Amino acid sequence: MSPQEPEQDPADGTKHPADGAKHPAGAKKHPVDGAKHPAGAKKDPAGAKKDPAEAKEPGRGRRLIDSLSARSRGEGWEKPQGELAKYRSAWRAGVRFVLQRVVFRAVVNSAVTSQVQTHRRVKSIRGPFVLVANHTSHVDGPLLAMSLPWAQGRFLCTGTAADYWFDHWHRRIFVRTMLNAFPIDRGGSRKHSGTSRRLLRSGVPILVFPEGGRQTTGSMADFKPGAAALAIGVGVPVVPAAIIGGYEAMPKGRNWPKKGRPPVAVVFGEPMISHEHESAVAFSQRIRERVKNLYDEHHDEILGADVQGEEGPA
């Protein structure tokens, strides 16, 4: 083909001037966007030339973060059936509202000076998520439940030991009413295996303490990967939370906070999602790092610089 001979666009058969040639007057416009090709530009054989900003498809993680506030995300989960239906019961949620945000809040505020800080993206979440926090005392569960925005926390539930909390009717009623709790097995039993996954798929958010138990020294232990594996397996975000001052106010062995209404704060961080092909162990380590950063960033503000932090002097 000579330099002056027009090239043929394989996509639509339209002939365009050779490179460097100007379009003649009345040249045919491109059928896709109606714009003339600039001088010297070659047409993409597959169609119109793509904008570099649009050429790269956003990753799964970015798409999920962008859709956290979508109404369809809050409605697109399985309807809970049978025993699971109670965890999304509206009247039970109403009872919890009174217990958590009126009765328990009054009790907490009489014993400690509480504060709550919530990242703006937490308030826009629709649908289930895994709430992950450090574990400092017996009141952590109700404290987190009453501190989370109601739109996200009305169905929040947490697993409690089946062999203790569900063996006696009065304990069972208490944890189910106060915490929307479900039983988890200890000692090798698998009677309730898979409940947390089924709850998430039914649109119920779950609270998990990945340390596996309350802190005994005030230092944050390693996180077990179960919470991260749940979030990856079901495809839900993780909301990291740091409880600051809980251990100082009510260390293990005490049944009531120390005198003087010591300061205790709950800080909810930006929702997290797993990277593509990220393992549960790696994701769990990232979650722990985020919780630890939230703790360190707000430690001095809540407790003062002279109070020792989780990993030593602040």
Disulfide bonds with the S-S distance in Angstrom:
none
